[in-house]
Amino acid sequence: MGLVDIGGIEPKFFATSAIFILLILSLLSMGILRTFQQRVRPAVVFFVLSAASLVLFIWIINAWLL
């Protein structure tokens, strides 16, 4: 394996992607945790927020960065 050149990635694209990936995965993991704790309503809220964050991320990437 060789080195990967990430010099072509714009800083705002990297920052936006990193923030949204952390947000989406954090909300998803909280939903899974609440599911295992058998707290259904908070779990559903976290899953919905995770899905909404994913939709917002896709919209921002399509409208703002590309």
C-alpha positions in Angstrom: 0.0 0.0 0.0 1.2 3.5 -0.8 0.5 6.9 0.6 -2.8 8.5 -0.2 -2.7 12.1 -1.4 -5.6 14.1 0.2 -4.3 17.5 -1.0 -7.1 17.8 -3.5 -9.8 17.8 -0.8 -11.1 21.2 0.1 -10.9 22.1 3.8 -14.6 23.1 4.0 -15.6 19.8 2.5 -13.4 17.9 5.0 -14.7 19.9 8.0 -18.4 19.6 6.9 -18.0 15.8 6.3 -16.2 15.2 9.6 -18.8 17.2 11.6 -21.8 15.5 10.0 -20.3 12.0 10.2 -19.6 12.5 13.9 -23.2 13.9 14.4 -24.9 11.1 12.5 -23.0 8.3 14.1 -23.4 9.7 17.6 -27.2 10.0 17.2 -27.3 6.5 15.7 -25.3 5.0 18.6 -27.5 6.8 21.1 -30.5 5.3 19.4 -29.0 1.8 19.6 -28.1 2.3 23.3 -31.7 3.4 24.1 -33.0 0.4 22.3 -30.9 -2.0 24.4 -32.1 -0.1 27.5 -35.7 -0.8 26.3 -36.5 2.9 26.1 -38.4 2.9 22.8 -39.5 6.5 22.5 -36.1 8.1 23.0 -34.6 5.5 20.7 -37.0 6.4 17.9 -36.3 10.1 18.5 -32.6 9.5 18.1 -33.1 7.4 15.0 -35.3 10.1 13.4 -32.7 12.8 14.3 -30.0 10.6 12.8 -32.0 10.2 9.5 -32.8 13.9 9.4 -29.1 14.8 9.9 -28.2 12.4 7.0 -30.8 14.1 4.8 -29.5 17.5 5.8 -25.9 16.4 5.1 -26.8 15.2 1.6 -28.7 18.4 0.9 -25.8 20.6 2.1 -23.3 18.6 0.0 -25.4 18.8 -3.1 -26.4 22.5 -2.8 -23.4 24.2 -1.1 -20.3 22.3 -2.0 -20.9 20.8 -5.4 
